[in-house]
Amino acid sequence: MKRRSFLLSAGAIGAATAAGMWRWQEIYPQINAPGRIAGHYLRDHSRLPVPTEFIETEVAILGSGIAGLTAGWKLRKEGLQNVLMVSGPELYGNAASGNFGDLAYPTGAHYLPVPSVESFHVREILSDLGIILKNPNSERPYYDERFLLHAPEERLLFNGRWQENLIPTEGVPQIELDEHRRYFNEIERLRQIRDASGKRIFALPSTFSSREPAWQELDKISFKAWLEKNGYISPTLHWYLNYCCRDDFGARYEHVSAWAGLHYFCSRAGKAENAESGAWLTWPGGLGPIAEKLATGVLRKDGTVYKLVNTASGVDVYCFVLDQGVPKTYIVRAKTAICAMPLMVASHVIPFIRDFGFDPQLHMPTYAPWLVANFLMNDFPVELPDAPLAWDNVVYQEPGLGFVVSTHQDIRRTPPAKTVFSSYVALSNLTPEAARRWMDKATPDELLDLAMADLKAAYGWEFSTYVERVDITLRAHAMPIPAPQFRSNVGLQSLRELTGSILFAHSDLSGFSVFEEASWWGYRAAQTILKKG
């Protein structure tokens, strides 16, 4: 309690003392911008030398994110060994992780909901990796408890006090609480509905969702508009639902399709024998450990694709790799290429992409930028009384999304001496283009201030005294935004249906970025190749 009493007395001294302390405790962040340098070469191939190395393979997987990794895992599992993965500008993409010594942390996605019955491919993956221990095809599989999220799971700093769960309740008028209840009752009703063909209205992966016109109408308006249309006016409910859109889609709820907003709540119907319904799986390094296990046994070569060329026997894939800043190039000659890369990249790599029915000017999704900052902590900050640290800790403000604790799953009786706090920020207070311009010009101090906003709100100026190091990852095009009408994007539909020598596998095909969607398109691409024989 000594630190807490010191904090209170320091607060009484005044803001000037606190400001001085911030200056005294200087923090110098490491800034990482995956793909930034590679992007320059994608836009200008003339700077690249002539290829001097040639590699032949049956299948080339272009990208090492979850979609590409799933394709490689499935092909290997089914006995197809002549496969080469070109890793891309960032190994594992949005599932990447980092570490401070033996402390792992996520630089992208950090959890996975327990998969529903429709996500059979995810269950197959988790069973193969030893995460599901029993009954993977049953309604309630049995999971390795080391990876099921432990309590306390989440908390919200609201009106100066921490409360359990992320929707405000303490001190909220009864009329608003009644509206919360009405909303979640409606969600439960929608979860139970089946269409005429027996499909759920909202499923993961989304390809298994109902396509009946009545439900497709939801894709014509924003999530905010749907709430207003249905009489939801509670400020705390609106804040929470807006937060969920910013957290999953990187955009505010007035820019997200009502179909996508409702899908977020209705599709996650996973159950477990040894956990509550809707439980989560997580690791200190986020989804990094899953990515590493999926990559096991897949031949991989460093490099970034910059051009695809159709040939009589398949596809020539032109790649470059930077060796101490100097580009070197090589060609992979494949019977089939799986483009497991964002469509904004594919549109540069495949000059003839319009031949597939995808016009980048008409069909390209808008991408949301994100910032992820990982703080190496020399100790755990002192918490408010009766407010234990949770895995996910959110502040009732924007644009931050709160912070997760990397060592939360550590069940040792004595807590670890150090930990990592991972802060997430969706720059949804700006347009995506404005946010990217800001990220490009922002100084390290400005990036750090933004990354620390929620942590300062939670712990005050004293927070900086606990910080040893900071790594900030800038994801300028982190994920596609499922804007109204995204479900009727004919360009995406065309890419999803390809069966030739070039296949596409990426969560962009679904219009939003989650593990279940990315892995589905990798799984499906692998199935398409296996059916060819």
C-alpha positions in Angstrom: 0.0 0.0 0.0 3.0 2.3 0.2 2.9 3.0 -3.5 -0.8 3.7 -3.5 -0.5 6.2 -0.7 2.4 7.8 -2.5 0.3 8.1 -5.6 -2.5 9.8 -3.7 -0.1 12.3 -2.1 1.5 13.0 -5.4 -1.9 13.6 -6.9 -2.5 16.2 -4.2 0.7 18.0 -5.0 -0.6 18.8 -8.4 -0.4 18.2 -12.1 3.0 19.9 -12.5 4.8 17.4 -10.3 3.2 14.5 -12.2 4.2 16.1 -15.6 7.7 16.4 -14.3 7.8 12.7 -13.3 6.7 11.8 -16.8 9.7 13.7 -18.2 12.0 12.2 -15.7 11.0 8.6 -16.5 11.7 8.7 -20.2 10.7 5.7 -22.3 12.2 5.1 -25.8 9.9 2.7 -27.8 11.0 0.4 -30.5 8.8 1.0 -33.6 8.0 -1.8 -36.0 6.1 -1.3 -39.2 5.7 -4.8 -40.9 5.6 -4.6 -44.7 6.5 -0.9 -44.9 9.8 -1.4 -46.7 8.5 -4.3 -48.8 5.6 -2.1 -49.9 8.0 0.3 -51.7 9.2 -2.6 -53.9 5.7 -3.8 -54.6 4.8 -0.4 -56.0 8.0 -0.1 -58.1 9.4 -3.4 -59.5 12.0 -1.6 -61.5 14.2 -1.3 -58.4 14.5 -5.1 -58.2 17.3 -7.1 -60.0 16.7 -9.9 -62.5 16.0 -13.3 -60.8 18.9 -15.7 -60.7 17.4 -18.5 -58.7 14.7 -20.9 -59.8 12.7 -23.3 -57.5 10.1 -25.9 -58.6 7.3 -27.1 -56.5 3.8 -28.5 -56.9 2.1 -26.0 -54.7 3.3 -22.5 -53.7 1.7 -20.9 -50.7 2.2 -17.1 -50.9 1.9 -15.8 -47.3 2.4 -17.3 -43.9 -0.6 -15.9 -42.0 -3.3 -18.2 -40.7 -4.9 -18.9 -44.1 -1.6 -19.9 -45.6 -0.5 -21.9 -42.6 -3.8 -23.8 -42.6 -3.5 -24.6 -46.2 0.1 -25.9 -45.6 -1.0 -27.9 -42.6 -4.0 -29.5 -44.4 -1.9 -30.4 -47.5 0.8 -32.0 -45.4 -1.7 -33.8 -43.2 -3.3 -35.4 -46.3 0.1 -36.5 -47.7 1.0 -33.8 -50.2 4.6 -32.9 -49.4 5.8 -31.0 -52.5 4.7 -27.6 -51.1 6.7 -24.4 -50.6 5.6 -21.5 -48.5 6.9 -18.0 -49.3 6.7 -16.3 -45.9 5.8 -12.7 -47.0 7.0 -9.5 -45.4 6.0 -10.6 -41.8 6.2 -14.2 -40.7 2.7 -15.3 -39.4 1.1 -11.9 -40.3 -1.6 -10.9 -37.9 -0.9 -14.0 -35.8 2.7 -12.9 -35.2 4.2 -12.6 -31.7 7.4 -11.3 -30.0 9.2 -11.7 -26.8 11.1 -10.0 -24.1 13.5 -12.8 -23.1 11.2 -15.6 -21.9 8.1 -13.4 -21.8 6.1 -13.8 -25.0 3.6 -11.2 -26.2 1.2 -10.8 -29.2 1.8 -8.2 -31.9 -1.6 -9.1 -33.5 -4.5 -11.3 -32.6 -4.5 -12.6 -29.0 -7.3 -15.0 -28.5 -9.6 -17.6 -30.1 -13.2 -18.3 -29.1 -14.0 -22.0 -28.4 -15.2 -23.0 -31.9 -18.8 -23.9 -32.7 -19.9 -27.0 -34.5 -19.9 -25.2 -37.9 -16.2 -24.4 -37.4 -15.3 -28.1 -37.8 -12.1 -27.1 -39.5 -10.9 -25.2 -36.4 -11.8 -28.1 -34.3 -9.7 -30.4 -36.6 -6.8 -28.0 -36.2 -7.1 -27.8 -32.4 -7.4 -31.5 -32.1 -4.3 -32.1 -34.3 -2.3 -29.6 -32.3 -3.2 -31.2 -29.0 -5.4 -28.3 -27.7 -8.7 -30.3 -27.9 -7.9 -33.5 -26.0 -11.2 -35.4 -26.4 -14.3 -35.6 -28.6 -13.4 -32.9 -31.2 -16.6 -33.6 -33.2 -19.0 -33.6 -30.3 -21.1 -30.6 -29.2 -18.8 -30.1 -26.2 -15.2 -31.1 -26.9 -12.7 -31.4 -24.0 -9.9 -28.8 -24.1 -6.5 -28.6 -22.5 -7.2 -26.4 -19.5 -3.9 -24.7 -19.7 -5.2 -22.8 -22.7 -8.8 -22.0 -21.5 -8.9 -18.4 -20.3 -8.8 -18.3 -16.5 -10.8 -15.9 -14.3 -10.8 -12.9 -13.9 -11.4 -12.6 -17.6 -12.3 -8.9 -18.1 -13.0 -5.7 -16.4 -14.0 -2.1 -17.2 -12.8 1.2 -15.7 -16.1 3.1 -15.6 -16.6 6.3 -13.5 -13.3 5.9 -11.7 -14.0 2.3 -10.6 -13.2 -1.1 -12.0 -16.2 -3.4 -12.6 -16.4 -7.0 -13.9 -17.3 -7.5 -17.6 -17.1 -4.9 -20.3 -20.7 -3.5 -20.5 -21.2 -0.8 -17.8 -23.6 -1.8 -15.0 -22.5 -0.1 -11.8 -24.3 3.2 -11.3 -26.2 2.8 -14.5 -29.9 3.7 -14.3 -32.4 0.8 -14.3 -33.9 1.9 -17.6 -30.6 1.4 -19.3 -30.0 -2.0 -17.6 -33.5 -3.1 -18.9 -32.4 -2.1 -22.4 -29.2 -4.1 -22.0 -31.3 -7.1 -21.1 -33.7 -6.6 -24.0 -30.7 -6.5 -26.4 -29.1 -9.7 -25.2 -32.5 -11.4 -25.2 -32.8 -10.5 -28.9 -29.3 -11.9 -29.5 -30.3 -15.2 -27.9 -33.5 -15.3 -30.0 -31.5 -14.7 -33.2 -29.0 -17.4 -32.2 -31.8 -20.0 -32.2 -33.4 -19.2 -35.5 -32.8 -21.5 -38.5 -33.8 -20.7 -42.1 -35.8 -22.8 -44.4 -32.7 -24.9 -45.3 -31.8 -25.4 -41.6 -28.9 -23.0 -41.6 -28.2 -20.7 -38.7 -28.8 -17.0 -39.4 -25.2 -16.2 -38.3 -22.5 -18.8 -38.3 -18.7 -19.1 -38.3 -17.3 -19.3 -40.8 -19.7 -16.9 -42.4 -20.1 -19.0 -45.5 -22.4 -21.2 -43.5 -24.7 -18.4 -42.6 -28.2 -18.0 -44.1 -28.4 -16.2 -47.4 -32.2 -15.7 -47.2 -33.1 -12.2 -48.4 -34.8 -11.2 -45.2 -31.5 -11.6 -43.3 -29.4 -10.1 -46.1 -31.4 -6.9 -45.6 -29.4 -6.4 -42.5 -26.3 -5.8 -44.6 -27.9 -2.7 -46.2 -27.7 -0.5 -43.0 -25.1 0.2 -40.4 -25.1 -1.5 -36.9 -25.8 1.9 -35.3 -28.8 2.5 -37.6 -30.2 -0.9 -36.7 -29.9 -0.2 -33.0 -31.7 3.2 -33.5 -34.3 1.6 -35.7 -35.1 -0.9 -33.0 -35.4 1.6 -30.2 -32.1 1.1 -28.4 -31.0 4.4 -27.0 -29.0 3.5 -23.9 -25.6 5.4 -24.0 -23.8 2.6 -22.1 -25.2 0.0 -24.5 -24.2 2.0 -27.5 -20.7 2.6 -26.1 -20.3 -1.2 -25.5 -21.5 -2.2 -29.0 -19.4 0.5 -30.6 -16.4 -0.8 -28.6 -17.0 -4.3 -29.9 -17.0 -3.1 -33.5 -13.8 -1.2 -32.9 -12.2 -4.2 -31.2 -13.2 -6.8 -33.9 -13.4 -4.7 -37.1 -11.2 -1.6 -36.4 -14.1 0.8 -37.1 -16.9 2.5 -35.3 -20.4 1.0 -35.4 -21.8 3.7 -37.8 -19.3 2.3 -40.4 -20.0 -1.4 -39.8 -22.8 -3.4 -41.4 -25.7 -4.3 -39.1 -25.2 -7.9 -40.4 -21.6 -7.9 -39.2 -22.4 -6.3 -35.9 -25.1 -8.9 -35.1 -22.9 -11.7 -36.5 -20.3 -10.8 -33.9 -22.6 -11.7 -31.1 -24.8 -14.5 -32.6 -22.2 -16.6 -34.3 -19.9 -17.4 -31.4 -21.8 -20.4 -30.1 -18.9 -22.7 -29.1 -19.2 -25.0 -26.1 -16.8 -27.2 -24.1 -17.1 -30.1 -21.8 -14.8 -28.4 -19.3 -15.6 -24.7 -19.7 -18.6 -22.4 -19.9 -20.3 -21.7 -23.2 -18.5 -18.9 -25.1 -15.1 -19.6 -23.4 -11.9 -18.3 -24.9 -8.5 -19.8 -25.7 -5.4 -17.7 -25.2 -1.6 -17.9 -25.0 1.0 -15.4 -23.7 2.0 -14.9 -27.3 -1.5 -14.5 -28.6 -2.1 -16.8 -31.6 1.7 -17.0 -32.2 1.9 -20.5 -30.7 -0.8 -21.8 -33.0 0.9 -20.3 -36.0 4.2 -21.9 -35.0 2.6 -25.4 -34.6 0.7 -25.1 -37.9 4.0 -24.2 -39.6 5.7 -27.4 -38.4 6.9 -29.5 -41.3 6.0 -27.0 -44.0 9.0 -26.1 -46.2 9.3 -22.3 -46.0 11.5 -19.7 -47.8 11.9 -16.1 -46.8 10.7 -13.6 -49.3 7.9 -11.4 -50.5 6.0 -12.0 -53.8 6.0 -9.1 -56.2 4.6 -10.6 -59.4 2.6 -13.7 -60.7 2.8 -14.8 -64.3 0.6 -17.5 -65.8 2.5 -20.2 -67.7 1.6 -23.3 -69.7 2.4 -25.6 -66.8 1.0 -23.4 -63.9 2.3 -20.2 -62.4 5.7 -18.4 -62.1 5.9 -16.6 -58.8 8.5 -13.7 -58.7 9.8 -13.1 -55.2 12.4 -10.9 -53.5 14.2 -11.0 -50.2 16.2 -8.2 -48.5 19.7 -9.2 -47.5 21.1 -6.5 -45.3 18.8 -4.0 -47.1 19.9 -5.2 -50.6 17.1 -7.0 -52.6 17.7 -10.4 -54.2 15.1 -12.1 -56.4 14.1 -15.6 -57.2 11.3 -17.4 -59.1 9.1 -20.2 -57.8 7.6 -22.4 -60.6 4.4 -24.1 -59.3 1.5 -26.1 -60.7 -0.8 -24.2 -58.3 -0.3 -21.0 -56.3 -2.4 -20.1 -53.2 -2.5 -16.4 -52.7 -2.7 -16.2 -48.9 -2.2 -12.4 -48.8 -4.4 -9.4 -48.3 -6.2 -8.4 -51.5 -4.6 -4.9 -51.4 -1.3 -6.7 -51.9 -2.7 -9.3 -54.4 -3.9 -6.4 -56.6 -0.3 -5.3 -57.0 1.1 -8.8 -57.4 -1.4 -10.0 -59.9 -1.7 -7.4 -62.7 -4.5 -9.5 -64.4 -6.6 -9.8 -61.2 -9.6 -8.2 -63.1 -9.7 -11.3 -65.3 -11.0 -13.1 -62.2 -13.9 -10.8 -61.8 -12.3 -8.7 -59.1 -11.9 -5.0 -59.9 -9.7 -3.3 -57.2 -11.4 0.1 -57.8 -14.9 -1.4 -57.2 -14.4 -4.4 -54.9 -11.5 -3.6 -52.7 -12.5 -3.5 -49.0 -11.4 -0.5 -46.8 -8.7 -1.5 -44.4 -8.5 -0.3 -40.8 -5.2 0.6 -39.2 -4.2 -0.6 -35.7 -1.5 0.0 -33.2 -0.3 -2.7 -30.8 2.2 -1.7 -28.0 3.8 -4.2 -25.7 5.2 -2.9 -22.3 7.8 -5.0 -20.5 6.9 -4.4 -16.8 9.4 -4.7 -14.0 6.6 -5.3 -11.6 2.8 -5.2 -11.4 1.3 -1.8 -10.8 -0.8 -1.4 -7.6 -4.5 -1.9 -8.2 -7.5 -0.2 -6.7 -8.9 -2.0 -3.7 -11.2 -5.0 -4.6 -10.3 -4.7 -8.2 -8.0 -7.5 -9.2 -6.1 -7.3 -12.5 -7.9 -9.2 -15.3 -6.7 -10.7 -18.6 -8.5 -8.0 -20.6 -8.7 -4.5 -19.0 -10.7 -1.8 -20.8 -11.2 1.9 -20.1 -14.5 3.6 -20.9 -13.0 6.0 -23.6 -11.8 6.0 -27.1 -9.7 5.3 -29.2 -8.0 2.7 -27.0 -9.2 -0.8 -26.7 -7.6 -1.5 -23.3 -4.8 -3.9 -22.5 -4.3 -7.6 -22.0 -1.8 -9.3 -19.6 0.6 -11.8 -21.1 1.2 -13.7 -17.9 -2.5 -14.0 -17.0 -2.5 -17.8 -17.6 0.5 -18.3 -15.2 -1.1 -20.3 -12.4 1.9 -20.4 -10.1 1.1 -19.5 -6.5 3.8 -16.8 -6.6 3.2 -14.3 -9.5 6.0 -13.9 -12.0 8.4 -11.1 -11.2 7.8 -9.4 -14.5 5.0 -9.3 -17.0 4.0 -7.7 -20.4 1.0 -5.5 -20.8 -0.2 -5.4 -24.4 -2.1 -2.3 -25.4 -4.4 -2.2 -28.4 -5.5 0.9 -30.2 -7.9 1.1 -33.2 -7.5 4.6 -34.7 -11.3 4.6 -35.4 -11.6 8.3 -34.3 -10.0 9.1 -37.7 -10.8 7.9 -41.2 -8.5 5.0 -42.2 -6.6 7.2 -44.7 -6.2 10.0 -42.1 -5.1 7.5 -39.5 -2.5 6.0 -41.8 -1.1 9.5 -42.6 -0.9 10.2 -38.9 0.9 6.9 -38.2 3.3 7.6 -41.0 4.3 11.0 -39.6 3.9 10.5 -35.9 7.0 10.7 -33.7 7.9 7.8 -31.4 6.7 10.0 -28.5 3.4 10.6 -30.1 2.9 6.9 -30.8 3.8 6.1 -27.2 1.4 8.7 -25.8 -1.4 7.1 -27.8 -0.4 3.6 -26.8 -0.3 4.6 -23.1 -3.6 6.5 -22.9 -5.6 3.7 -21.4 -2.7 2.7 -19.1 -2.4 6.3 -17.8 -6.1 6.3 -17.2 -5.8 3.1 -15.2 -2.7 3.8 -13.2 -1.9 7.6 -13.5 1.5 9.1 -14.0 3.2 6.4 -11.8 2.7 3.8 -14.5 5.9 4.8 -16.3 8.0 3.8 -13.3 7.1 0.2 -13.9 8.1 0.1 -17.6 11.4 -1.2 -18.8 10.9 -1.5 -22.5 8.2 -0.8 -25.1 7.8 -2.4 -28.6 5.1 -0.7 -30.8 3.8 -2.5 -33.9 2.0 -0.4 -36.5 -0.4 -2.2 -38.7 -1.4 0.3 -41.3 -3.8 -2.1 -43.1 -4.6 -4.4 -40.3 -8.0 -5.7 -41.3 -10.9 -5.1 -43.8 -13.9 -3.2 -42.5 -17.2 -5.0 -43.1 -19.1 -1.9 -44.2 -22.7 -2.0 -45.3 -23.2 -4.0 -48.5 -20.0 -6.1 -47.9 -22.0 -9.3 -48.2 -23.0 -8.4 -51.8 -19.4 -7.8 -53.0 -19.4 -9.7 -56.3 -15.7 -9.4 -56.7 -15.0 -11.3 -53.5 -17.5 -13.9 -54.6 -15.7 -14.4 -57.8 -12.3 -15.0 -56.0 -14.0 -17.4 -53.6 -15.1 -19.6 -56.5 -11.8 -20.0 -58.4 -10.5 -23.5 -59.0 -7.7 -23.0 -61.5 -3.9 -22.6 -61.1 -4.3 -19.5 -58.8 -6.5 -19.8 -55.7 -7.2 -17.2 -53.0 -7.1 -17.9 -49.3 -7.4 -15.0 -46.9 -9.9 -13.6 -44.4 -10.4 -10.7 -46.8 -12.6 -13.1 -48.8 -15.1 -13.0 -45.9 -14.8 -9.2 -45.4 -13.6 -9.3 -41.8 -10.5 -10.7 -40.1 -10.9 -13.5 -37.6 -9.2 -16.8 -37.2 -12.2 -18.9 -38.1 -12.6 -17.1 -41.5 -8.9 -17.0 -42.4 -8.4 -20.7 -41.6 -11.5 -21.7 -43.5 -10.2 -20.2 -46.8 -6.9 -21.9 -46.3 -8.6 -25.2 -45.5 -10.9 -24.8 -48.6 -8.0 -24.0 -50.9 -6.2 -27.2 -49.7 -9.3 -29.2 -50.3 -9.6 -27.8 -53.9 -6.0 -28.9 -54.6 -6.5 -32.3 -53.1 -9.6 -32.9 -55.2 -7.6 -32.2 -58.3 -5.3 -35.1 -57.4 
